[in-house]
Amino acid sequence: MARLKNEKMRDSILLSAENLFSEHGYMGTTMSQIAKKAGTATSNVYVYYPSKIEIAFAVFDPWLRQRISGLRDDVADQTTPGQKLECLVNGLLNGIAADETGRTLTLMQALAMAKKTDHYSPELLNWTETQILKMVQGALTDGNPQTLASAAHVLMLCFDGVALRQNLHRDANADAQTAQAFLTLLLELNAV
């Protein structure tokens, strides 16, 4: 007999996972730990989520969407293409990707460990890259669509790399130089 899903249990699983991810990271958190902290059996967690990666996305999807939407608003408030691009690159790489709460890092760890057999939807990642593209297009209104799409994709890859390095002893100056180098490349697209 199929088990019925309960919103209170779903919320408990997500809260437990968020706390454990925050404390131990994605790799240091197990499905059994999530279940125990939620007060349920591991098999019951699988009723709600087929994999740990699905839990990570369920936990952090709303957070990332909110941050990207806020960045989109900040970029739109800028007046010149250069200001828009600077706001985008710094907000994305030095803000969201370098998030010190560990939320972005948790998502990146989940993706880095994902296997083809894991069940997860790439919808959040596709949405994020689409939003980045819209911000690039908003700044570089006369740019070649193919080139702008490529720039947005590379910016997304830079975002992934910065986020993955969150647990390393990073050089903030090097990160600032990376953001500046990417900004310079985008501004060159505008000059072409």
One Martini backbone bead per residue (centre of mass of N, CA, C, O) as a GRO file, in nm:
protein
  192
    1MET     BB    1   0.097   0.036   0.022
    2ALA     BB    2   0.069   0.359  -0.009
    3ARG     BB    3   0.195   0.646   0.105
    4LEU     BB    4   0.114   0.931   0.257
    5LYS     BB    5   0.149   1.265   0.226
    6ASN     BB    6   0.300   1.508   0.449
    7GLU     BB    7   0.368   1.834   0.505
    8LYS     BB    8   0.502   1.816   0.783
    9MET     BB    9   0.712   1.605   0.699
   10ARG     BB   10   0.839   1.758   0.469
   11ASP     BB   11   0.933   1.997   0.643
   12SER     BB   12   1.108   1.828   0.836
   13ILE     BB   13   1.304   1.723   0.626
   14LEU     BB   14   1.405   2.001   0.522
   15LEU     BB   15   1.504   2.113   0.793
   16SER     BB   16   1.700   1.889   0.856
   17ALA     BB   17   1.871   1.918   0.603
   18GLU     BB   18   1.956   2.211   0.634
   19ASN     BB   19   2.104   2.172   0.903
   20LEU     BB   20   2.301   1.949   0.807
   21PHE     BB   21   2.427   2.098   0.571
   22SER     BB   22   2.534   2.332   0.746
   23GLU     BB   23   2.709   2.144   0.938
   24HIS     BB   24   2.824   1.902   0.705
   25GLY     BB   25   2.724   1.911   0.441
   26TYR     BB   26   2.653   1.720   0.179
   27MET     BB   27   2.865   1.485   0.215
   28GLY     BB   28   2.806   1.469   0.547
   29THR     BB   29   2.515   1.378   0.455
   30THR     BB   30   2.248   1.163   0.529
   31MET     BB   31   1.953   1.007   0.504
   32SER     BB   32   1.950   0.897   0.796
   33GLN     BB   33   1.995   1.170   0.934
   34ILE     BB   34   1.748   1.308   0.828
   35ALA     BB   35   1.543   1.113   0.944
   36LYS     BB   36   1.617   1.130   1.240
   37LYS     BB   37   1.574   1.441   1.269
   38ALA     BB   38   1.264   1.407   1.159
   39GLY     BB   39   1.132   1.142   1.287
   40THR     BB   40   1.208   0.904   1.078
   41ALA     BB   41   1.233   0.696   0.825
   42THR     BB   42   1.421   0.645   0.555
   43SER     BB   43   1.193   0.529   0.376
   44ASN     BB   44   1.015   0.787   0.408
   45VAL     BB   45   1.194   0.987   0.261
   46TYR     BB   46   1.160   0.836  -0.020
   47VAL     BB   47   0.864   0.920  -0.057
   48TYR     BB   48   0.946   1.229  -0.105
   49TYR     BB   49   1.259   1.152  -0.188
   50PRO     BB   50   1.473   0.982  -0.414
   51SER     BB   51   1.705   1.195  -0.318
   52LYS     BB   52   1.942   1.405  -0.197
   53ILE     BB   53   1.938   1.608  -0.432
   54GLU     BB   54   1.636   1.675  -0.407
   55ILE     BB   55   1.660   1.800  -0.130
   56ALA     BB   56   1.859   2.024  -0.195
   57PHE     BB   57   1.673   2.163  -0.399
   58ALA     BB   58   1.429   2.207  -0.207
   59VAL     BB   59   1.585   2.388  -0.008
   60PHE     BB   60   1.744   2.602  -0.227
   61ASP     BB   61   1.561   2.713  -0.448
   62PRO     BB   62   1.423   2.963  -0.315
   63TRP     BB   63   1.684   3.109  -0.246
   64LEU     BB   64   1.806   3.139  -0.532
   65ARG     BB   65   1.569   3.284  -0.664
   66GLN     BB   66   1.578   3.530  -0.480
   67ARG     BB   67   1.867   3.621  -0.545
   68ILE     BB   68   1.836   3.648  -0.852
   69SER     BB   69   1.598   3.847  -0.847
   70GLY     BB   70   1.751   4.068  -0.692
   71LEU     BB   71   1.971   4.102  -0.903
   72ARG     BB   72   1.790   4.180  -1.137
   73ASP     BB   73   1.693   4.443  -1.001
   74ASP     BB   74   1.971   4.574  -0.966
   75VAL     BB   75   2.046   4.579  -1.265
   76ALA     BB   76   1.796   4.745  -1.364
   77ASP     BB   77   1.883   5.008  -1.188
   78GLN     BB   78   2.085   5.055  -1.389
   79THR     BB   79   2.205   5.265  -1.661
   80THR     BB   80   2.456   5.131  -1.770
   81PRO     BB   81   2.616   4.877  -1.908
   82GLY     BB   82   2.854   4.874  -1.708
   83GLN     BB   83   2.682   4.872  -1.449
   84LYS     BB   84   2.523   4.618  -1.507
   85LEU     BB   85   2.765   4.424  -1.534
   86GLU     BB   86   2.894   4.478  -1.261
   87CYS     BB   87   2.652   4.391  -1.092
   88LEU     BB   88   2.632   4.105  -1.202
   89VAL     BB   89   2.917   3.993  -1.148
   90ASN     BB   90   2.939   4.068  -0.846
   91GLY     BB   91   2.672   3.940  -0.749
   92LEU     BB   92   2.736   3.652  -0.848
   93LEU     BB   93   3.042   3.601  -0.753
   94ASN     BB   94   3.057   3.781  -0.469
   95GLY     BB   95   2.776   3.684  -0.364
   96ILE     BB   96   2.630   3.410  -0.432
   97ALA     BB   97   2.877   3.219  -0.477
   98ALA     BB   98   3.014   3.351  -0.195
   99ASP     BB   99   2.836   3.234   0.009
  100GLU     BB  100   2.865   3.196   0.367
  101THR     BB  101   2.626   2.981   0.434
  102GLY     BB  102   2.648   2.732   0.203
  103ARG     BB  103   2.426   2.701  -0.016
  104THR     BB  104   2.580   2.700  -0.283
  105LEU     BB  105   2.777   2.477  -0.209
  106THR     BB  106   2.571   2.253  -0.174
  107LEU     BB  107   2.476   2.250  -0.467
  108MET     BB  108   2.755   2.193  -0.593
  109GLN     BB  109   2.808   1.928  -0.450
  110ALA     BB  110   2.566   1.781  -0.561
  111LEU     BB  111   2.648   1.808  -0.860
  112ALA     BB  112   2.935   1.678  -0.834
  113MET     BB  113   2.792   1.392  -0.725
  114ALA     BB  114   2.631   1.330  -0.956
  115LYS     BB  115   2.439   1.093  -1.124
  116LYS     BB  116   2.263   0.955  -1.375
  117THR     BB  117   2.068   0.802  -1.155
  118ASP     BB  118   1.978   1.052  -1.052
  119HIS     BB  119   1.708   1.241  -0.922
  120TYR     BB  120   1.674   1.536  -1.121
  121SER     BB  121   1.615   1.871  -1.187
  122PRO     BB  122   1.740   2.128  -1.414
  123GLU     BB  123   1.555   2.380  -1.380
  124LEU     BB  124   1.718   2.574  -1.196
  125LEU     BB  125   1.965   2.599  -1.380
  126ASN     BB  126   1.816   2.700  -1.630
  127TRP     BB  127   1.690   2.947  -1.498
  128THR     BB  128   1.952   3.087  -1.413
  129GLU     BB  129   2.075   3.116  -1.697
  130THR     BB  130   1.840   3.279  -1.813
  131GLN     BB  131   1.872   3.520  -1.621
  132ILE     BB  132   2.155   3.592  -1.705
  133LEU     BB  133   2.092   3.644  -2.000
  134LYS     BB  134   1.890   3.875  -1.953
  135MET     BB  135   2.100   4.062  -1.819
  136VAL     BB  136   2.293   4.077  -2.057
  137GLN     BB  137   2.084   4.179  -2.264
  138GLY     BB  138   2.013   4.441  -2.100
  139ALA     BB  139   2.308   4.557  -2.140
  140LEU     BB  140   2.346   4.420  -2.448
  141THR     BB  141   2.127   4.510  -2.684
  142ASP     BB  142   2.336   4.479  -2.956
  143GLY     BB  143   2.400   4.193  -2.934
  144ASN     BB  144   2.483   3.886  -3.012
  145PRO     BB  145   2.294   3.623  -2.927
  146GLN     BB  146   2.513   3.398  -2.928
  147THR     BB  147   2.726   3.551  -2.761
  148LEU     BB  148   2.548   3.603  -2.512
  149ALA     BB  149   2.491   3.306  -2.449
  150SER     BB  150   2.788   3.233  -2.406
  151ALA     BB  151   2.842   3.434  -2.177
  152ALA     BB  152   2.631   3.319  -1.981
  153HIS     BB  153   2.752   3.037  -1.965
  154VAL     BB  154   3.031   3.120  -1.857
  155LEU     BB  155   2.923   3.262  -1.605
  156MET     BB  156   2.803   3.006  -1.486
  157LEU     BB  157   3.075   2.856  -1.464
  158CYS     BB  158   3.202   3.061  -1.273
  159PHE     BB  159   2.999   3.026  -1.051
  160ASP     BB  160   3.060   2.731  -0.994
  161GLY     BB  161   3.360   2.766  -0.921
  162VAL     BB  162   3.330   2.961  -0.685
  163ALA     BB  163   3.140   2.783  -0.516
  164LEU     BB  164   3.330   2.529  -0.489
  165ARG     BB  165   3.558   2.713  -0.329
  166GLN     BB  166   3.438   2.778  -0.040
  167ASN     BB  167   3.609   2.543   0.128
  168LEU     BB  168   3.845   2.710   0.063
  169HIS     BB  169   4.135   2.893   0.076
  170ARG     BB  170   4.078   3.196  -0.030
  171ASP     BB  171   4.142   3.464  -0.257
  172ALA     BB  172   3.989   3.758  -0.272
  173ASN     BB  173   4.164   3.897  -0.486
  174ALA     BB  174   4.134   3.679  -0.704
  175ASP     BB  175   3.825   3.702  -0.725
  176ALA     BB  176   3.823   3.999  -0.810
  177GLN     BB  177   3.990   3.951  -1.068
  178THR     BB  178   3.792   3.760  -1.204
  179ALA     BB  179   3.556   3.955  -1.217
  180GLN     BB  180   3.708   4.174  -1.377
  181ALA     BB  181   3.779   4.001  -1.625
  182PHE     BB  182   3.486   3.939  -1.705
  183LEU     BB  183   3.394   4.228  -1.734
  184THR     BB  184   3.589   4.302  -1.960
  185LEU     BB  185   3.477   4.102  -2.165
  186LEU     BB  186   3.190   4.216  -2.175
  187LEU     BB  187   3.270   4.504  -2.261
  188GLU     BB  188   3.390   4.410  -2.533
  189LEU     BB  189   3.121   4.320  -2.653
  190ASN     BB  190   3.006   4.613  -2.657
  191ALA     BB  191   3.237   4.729  -2.858
  192VAL     BB  192   3.183   4.534  -3.118
   0.00000   0.00000   0.00000
